[in-house]
């Protein structure tokens, strides 16, 4: 069965059906670990937080700096960095990777 999407309850930031959203950072981290394992890439330390892992991505930071610069040049405001505490979670084996119709 193909993914039909999900409706998010904006008051709580969770799917209306309960559980964890497929677009959440915790699912993204779980998916990243799964892909690394399948491709036999270096493993992510279990004690590394999402934030710490994100800090290792050089291309990500280059693009983020370009976005910051663009927002400033166009006077759109700034990107808030005040929610770092929301990225201090670690990988949990109880969060499954995204289910697909195609095999990898």
VENLINSUL-V238707 format. One record per helix or strand of 3 or more residues. SS is the DSSP state (helix for helix, strand for strand). FROM is the first residue (numbers start at 1). TO is the last residue. If there is no record, write none. Layout:
# VENLINSUL-V238707
ss->(SS	SS)
from->(FROM	FROM)
to->(TO	TO)
This chain:
# VENLINSUL-V238707
ss->(helix	helix	helix	helix)
from->(25	50	58	84)
to->(38	55	73	87)
